[in-house]
Amino acid sequence: MRRARAAVHRTVLVVDVEEYGQAWRTTPHRLALREGLDRALRRAFDDTGVALADCRVEDCGDGAFILVPAQVPKGPLVESLPYALADALRQHNRSHPAEERIRLRMALHAGEVAFDDRGVTAPAINKAFRLLEAQPVKNALRDSPGVLVVITSEWFFDEVVRHSCAIDPATFRPVLVEVKETVTTGWVCRPDHPYPAELAASGFAS
């Protein structure tokens, strides 16, 4: 009988570029965009004090999938990283034409992840990608003048965001996530164009 490898806890971070596949982007544009995203992620992780070299990073073509080790505190990943990433993206966009500019969705979750010789698998990974693809998250970025929208899982919001002394949970909005077989609640914030805390929504944002 084959013994399964033990799963290990990881923070799951996924990012995706808005309109990456649009016809007005050429292959050279996408190559410049991918290079810019890689540079922005590395700078943001450095500024946050998290060693990207210690994480598992996978290229998704139009984004990236990152597993952060369990010993790395989760707080900075929502308190500092999004703001550093938004700043790095703005710097990239200022020096590139419209076809190479980046607007980004980012999802945060955590859970037990299993490794094998082919890669990784986990319900937590599936959920992070479902959060990223939710229509309310795409709408939030479309309607924002900023460059970044973040969605956290309900677990991440309850366990990390609500107890943070560095960010205001009232600037997050609950959204209904219905993607494939996943139906859940996510919490959305816009780091570089925050929702007003005093107008915190009581129901789901669309």
N, C-alpha and C positions, 0 to 999 in steps of 0.2 A: 504493500500500500504506500502510495506516494505521500510524503508529509508536506503539507503546505507551508510556505514561508510565513513567518509571523508578520502581521501588518504593523506598521509604525505610524505614529501620529505626525501629521504635517499640516502646515497652513497652505492652502491652495490659493494661488493668485493667477488670474487669467486676464489678458488684455487683448483687445481686438480693435483694429483701425476702421473707422467709419469710411464707407464708400471706397474701400480698397480696390474692389474689382470693377469700378466704373470705367466705361470705355474711354473717357477723357484722360485716363492715366495710361501712359505707355509703359513698356517694360523698363526703360531707363528711369522713369519716374518712380516706379515701384521699388526698384533697386535702391534709389536714393532714400526713399521713404523707409525701407527696411533698415538701412544703415542708420538713419536718424532715430528710429525707434530703439534700436539696440543701444545707441549712444545715450539716449535719454534715460533708458532703464538703468544702465550702469551708473550714470551720474546720480540718479535719484536714489538708488540703493546706497551708493557711497555717502551721499549727503545725509541719509537716514541712519547710517552707522551699521547697516546690515551687509555682510559680505556676500555679494552675488555668487562668488566663486564657491561658497559653501552650499548653495542651493542647486537643485536640479532644474535646468532650464531647457525647454524644448521649443523649437521654432514651429509656429503654426502657419507660416506663410504670411497671413494677414494679421499676425499677432504673436503672442508668446504665452507659454504655460510654465509656471514656476512653482516648485514645491520648496517651501521654506522649512528648515529643520525645526523640530519641536522645541529645542532649547532657545530659539530666537523669540523674544517677547512679541506678542501679537499687537500690542498697543501702537508701536511706531508704524506698523504697516497700514494703519488707518489714520493715525494722528499726524504723521510726518511725511510718509512716502507719497501720498497723493499730491500734496502741495509741492514737494520737490519735483515730482514727475510733471505736473502741470507747468511749472517754471521751465523745466528743460524742454518741454514740447514747444512752449512759446518762443524760446530762444531759437530752436530749430526752424520754426515757421517764419520767423522774421528774416531769415537768411535764405529762404527757399521759395520758388514760385508756387503758385496755388496748387499745381498738380502734385507737388511733393510735400505739401503740408499735412500735418497729422492731427486728427481729433480722435479721441480714444475712449472706449468703454473699458472699465476694469471691474472684476468681480473678486470678492474675498469670501472664503469659507475655510473650514478646517475639518479634519477627520482622520480616520485610520486608512492608510494607503498600503497596498500590497505590491511588492516588487517581484518581477520574474526576469528571465533572460531577455524578454522582448520589450520590457518597459514597466509600466505601472498601471494599476487599475484600482478603482474604489468608487463607491457610491458618492463620496464627497467630491471626487473629480467630476463625475457626471453632473452633480448639482451645480457646481461652479460654472460649468459651460452652459447649463440651462439658464442660470441667472443672467449670464452675459448676453444670451440671445433673446431675452424677454423683450417684448415690444415696448412696454413702458420705459425701459432703460434706453432703448433707441430713441424714443420720443423725447426723453429728458435731454439727451445730447443734441438732438435736432433743434430743440427749442432754447438751448443755452447759447449765450455768446462766448462761453468758455471753450476750453479744449479737452476737458476731461469730466466724465461722469463715473461715479463709483457706486456699485451695488454690493451690499453685504447680505449674507444669508441671515435668516432670523436668529439662528444660533449665534453667529458672530456679533450681531447687533446686541443681543441680550447679554452675552458674556463679556464682550470687549467694549463696544461703543457706549453702552448705558453706564458703565462704571469708569469711563475715562474722565480725567481731570483736564485734558488738553483740548477736547472737542466738545461741542454742544450737541447732544442727541436730538434736540429739537430742530436742528437744521437738516435732519434726515426725513425722508418721506416714505411711508409704506407703499409698496406696489404689489399687485397680484401677478405672480409669475405662472404662466400656463404655456409650457413648451414641451411638446411630445407627451410623455407619460408623467411629467412633473407638474404638480400643482402645489405651489407654496407661496410664502410671503417673502419678499426681499425688502431691503431698506436702501434708498437711493440718496446720495448727496452729490453736490456739485462743488468740488473744492475751490475752483477759481471763480465761481459765481454762485455763492451759497444761497439756498432757500432761506428766507427770513425766519428766524426762530420764533418770533411773536406770532407768525401765521401758520404755525405747525398744523398740519392737516390731521383731522380726526379719522378720516377714511382713506381708502386707497387712492393714490394718484393714478392717472390714466397714462 
